[in-house]
């Protein structure tokens, strides 16, 4: 099947390069964590991240890609993903999802985490916890011989157990020399369906989970995706590779 031919099996050298880019985005989010507090300006976070990535000899993976204007996607509360940094100020009680990419030596890393701004409600904390857990449940299914549908099924089952909505319009993806490669990795699905998972594949798995409805719309800026019911959303993402011993987070 030619679709499956488009899913790259990466050599160990390629995986090492994706790992280097993956470590850069991980360290970027770790660096930003102390700045994520009430009164922080989102554009300031963006410039800190860009400087950090460039200092590692990498370039921001998102900036200019498909015309996106910034290094970070910063999405607050009811914004699911693709929020544009600007003059906005973070406020106590919000949740802020930050997605970042880095490109070095021709390979991408992609990583996202949702953070609490100061103290947040129990309901928001549970949304963060469950979304993070659903990511790891998806990763656990990324083993040779399983299928792509097994990943989405595991994410969906965990999130829906809490009455949350799993976004349908946006999906995870293969990653390598392009940020978005085959296969698409939905956060929902049926066990035993989709392409077969093999060692050497590299994926970005990224649950986008809404407290309420799964339905979303895009703001007039043509980027920011928001929940239809204005309830908050969370987003966690890891870049992984498949090994014969199971998934490895890059």
Secondary structure, DSSP 8 states (H G I E B T S, - for coil): -HHHHTS----HHHHHHHHHHHHHHHHHHHHHHTT-STT-BHHHHHHHHHHHHHHTT-EESSTTGGG--SSEEEEETTEEE--B-SS-B--TT-EEEEEEEEEETTEEEEEEEEEE-SS--HHHHHHHHHHHHHHHHHHHT--TT-BHHHHHHHHHHHHHHTT-EE-SS--EEE-SSSSSEEEEE-SS--TT-SSB--TT-EEEE--EEESS-S-EEE-TTSS-EEETT---EEE-BEEEEEETTEEEE-
